[in-house]
Amino acid sequence: MLLASFVKAFPSDRGADLGCGTGVLSILVNGRTGARIEAVEIQEDEADRAERSVRLNGQTGITVHHADMRDFPSAFGYGKLDFTMCNPPYFLNGTVSPDTSRATSRHQSGIAIEDIPAACSSLLKNGGRAFFVYPASRLAEIFYALQSRSLTPKRLRLVLHHAGAAPKIALIECKKGAKHGMLFEPALIMHGDDGGYTEEMKEIYHIPAQPDR
């Protein structure tokens, strides 16, 4: 939901959701912007779920591909897309779920962080945009991987659980072939002093406002 709200796209754009899982990000971005999306997922059962979800939502602007994102550019074509987006598997260690699908989605086991910017850069037109969500503590690692593939970070928004807390998540927009220079957006605060969601989070999660008593 956070990444979907961060992505900037237009109805005339064509993008890709790399590692789309069950297709939630593709569905949200297509529904909000009207952009056409190629949803790429390596796990066959997840790709099947994504295809069913797209069909049940009646969204004709999304095409689901059961494919490895590393091989997708050579099959689909190079330099064709206006944007890419990815919620990558970024846990290096810790408890790994016994559910194979969940473990693949959450942990860096079969794919290296360098593989994801490589796929994005190959798919994007020059000047195309790439959107990511990543742990704030590993920004140096992903910035290095991005810039090694000519993806320059241009916009950054940190996500905090509450005001004054250390950031946990970073939302990143990159541009292929761009000059250096990055915009820092105001931090997104998830919870207020009362522990509930902030007004911005309610808007992102589509939580209706409570009537005044």
C-alpha positions in Angstrom: 0.0 0.0 0.0 2.8 2.4 0.8 4.7 1.8 -2.4 1.4 2.0 -4.4 0.8 5.5 -3.0 4.3 6.6 -3.8 4.4 5.5 -7.5 3.9 8.3 -10.0 2.4 7.2 -13.3 0.1 8.4 -16.0 -2.6 6.7 -18.1 -0.3 6.7 -21.1 2.5 5.0 -19.3 3.5 1.4 -19.5 5.2 -0.2 -16.5 6.2 -3.5 -14.9 5.7 -4.9 -11.4 8.7 -7.1 -10.8 8.1 -9.9 -8.3 4.4 -9.0 -8.3 3.3 -11.8 -5.9 -0.5 -12.0 -5.9 -0.7 -8.8 -7.8 -1.8 -6.3 -5.2 0.6 -3.6 -6.2 -0.3 -3.9 -9.9 -4.0 -3.7 -9.1 -3.6 -0.7 -6.9 -1.4 1.3 -9.2 -3.4 0.4 -12.3 -6.6 1.3 -10.5 -5.3 4.7 -9.3 -3.4 5.8 -12.4 -4.7 3.9 -15.4 -1.2 2.9 -16.5 -0.7 -0.4 -18.2 1.3 -2.9 -16.2 3.2 -6.1 -16.9 3.1 -8.1 -13.7 6.0 -10.5 -13.5 6.2 -13.4 -10.9 8.5 -16.4 -10.8 6.3 -18.5 -8.6 3.6 -20.3 -10.6 1.0 -20.5 -7.8 1.5 -16.8 -7.0 1.2 -15.8 -10.7 -2.0 -17.8 -10.9 -3.4 -16.0 -7.9 -2.4 -12.6 -9.4 -4.1 -13.5 -12.7 -7.3 -14.5 -10.9 -7.2 -11.3 -8.8 -6.8 -9.2 -11.9 -9.7 -11.0 -13.7 -12.0 -10.7 -10.7 -11.3 -7.0 -10.4 -12.1 -6.6 -14.1 -8.8 -4.7 -14.8 -7.8 -5.2 -18.4 -4.7 -3.0 -18.2 -2.7 -5.7 -16.3 -0.9 -8.7 -18.0 0.5 -11.3 -15.6 3.6 -13.2 -16.7 4.9 -16.3 -15.0 8.6 -15.5 -15.5 11.9 -14.8 -13.8 12.5 -11.1 -13.7 16.1 -11.7 -14.6 15.0 -13.3 -17.9 12.1 -11.0 -18.6 13.9 -8.2 -20.4 15.2 -10.5 -23.1 11.8 -12.1 -23.6 9.8 -8.9 -23.4 12.2 -6.4 -25.0 14.7 -3.8 -23.9 14.0 -0.2 -23.2 10.2 -0.3 -23.7 8.9 0.8 -20.3 8.2 4.1 -18.7 8.5 2.8 -15.2 9.1 -0.2 -13.0 8.2 -1.0 -9.4 9.4 -3.6 -7.0 8.8 -4.7 -3.4 11.9 -7.0 -3.3 12.7 -9.9 -1.0 15.1 -8.1 1.4 15.5 -10.1 4.6 19.0 -11.6 4.7 18.6 -13.7 7.8 16.3 -14.5 10.7 13.4 -17.0 10.8 12.5 -18.2 7.4 8.9 -19.2 6.8 8.3 -22.9 6.1 5.9 -21.7 3.5 8.0 -21.8 0.3 6.0 -19.0 -1.4 6.3 -16.7 1.6 9.9 -17.4 2.1 10.7 -16.7 -1.6 8.8 -13.4 -1.4 10.4 -12.2 1.8 14.0 -13.5 1.8 16.9 -13.0 -0.5 17.5 -16.7 -1.3 17.4 -17.1 -5.1 18.0 -13.5 -6.2 20.6 -11.0 -5.4 19.8 -7.3 -4.8 22.0 -6.4 -7.9 19.7 -8.5 -10.1 16.7 -6.3 -9.5 18.2 -2.9 -10.7 19.7 -4.8 -13.6 16.2 -6.0 -14.7 14.7 -2.6 -14.2 17.4 -0.8 -16.1 17.1 -3.2 -19.0 13.4 -2.7 -19.3 13.3 1.1 -18.9 13.6 3.7 -21.6 16.2 6.3 -21.0 14.7 8.7 -18.5 12.3 6.0 -17.2 11.5 5.7 -13.5 12.0 2.9 -11.0 10.2 2.7 -7.7 11.2 0.6 -4.7 10.4 0.0 -1.0 13.4 -1.1 1.0 14.7 -1.2 4.7 16.1 2.2 5.6 19.0 0.5 7.3 20.2 -0.9 4.0 20.0 2.3 1.9 23.7 2.4 1.2 23.5 -1.2 -0.3 20.6 -0.5 -2.6 21.9 2.9 -3.7 25.2 1.3 -4.8 23.3 -1.4 -6.7 21.0 1.2 -8.3 23.7 3.5 -9.5 25.8 0.6 -10.8 22.9 0.2 -13.3 22.5 3.8 -14.2 19.5 4.3 -11.9 20.0 7.5 -10.1 18.0 8.0 -6.8 15.9 11.2 -7.3 13.2 11.0 -4.6 13.3 9.6 -1.1 10.7 9.3 1.6 11.4 7.6 4.9 8.6 5.9 6.8 8.5 6.1 10.6 6.2 4.2 13.0 5.8 7.3 15.1 7.2 10.8 15.3 10.8 10.7 16.6 11.3 7.1 15.8 14.2 5.8 13.6 13.0 5.2 10.0 12.3 1.6 9.2 11.3 1.7 5.6 12.4 3.9 2.6 10.4 4.7 -0.5 12.7 5.4 -3.4 12.2 6.8 -6.9 15.1 6.5 -9.4 15.5 7.8 -12.9 17.5 6.0 -15.6 20.4 8.0 -16.9 19.7 11.1 -14.7 22.1 13.5 -13.2 22.7 13.4 -9.4 20.5 15.4 -7.1 17.8 13.9 -4.8 14.6 15.3 -3.3 13.9 14.4 0.3 10.2 14.3 0.9 8.8 14.8 4.4 8.8 11.6 6.5 5.6 9.6 6.4 4.5 9.1 10.1 2.3 5.9 10.4 1.0 6.3 14.0 0.0 9.3 16.1 0.4 9.8 19.9 -2.8 7.8 20.5 -1.3 4.8 18.7 -3.8 5.0 15.9 -3.1 5.7 12.2 -2.3 9.3 11.2 -4.7 11.0 8.8 -2.3 10.4 5.9 -2.1 6.7 6.7 -5.9 6.5 6.8 -6.0 8.1 3.4 -3.4 5.6 2.0 -5.3 2.7 3.5 -8.7 4.1 2.4 -10.0 4.1 6.0 -13.1 6.3 6.1 -13.1 9.2 8.5 -15.1 8.7 11.7 -18.1 11.1 12.1 -17.8 13.8 14.8 -19.7 12.9 17.9 
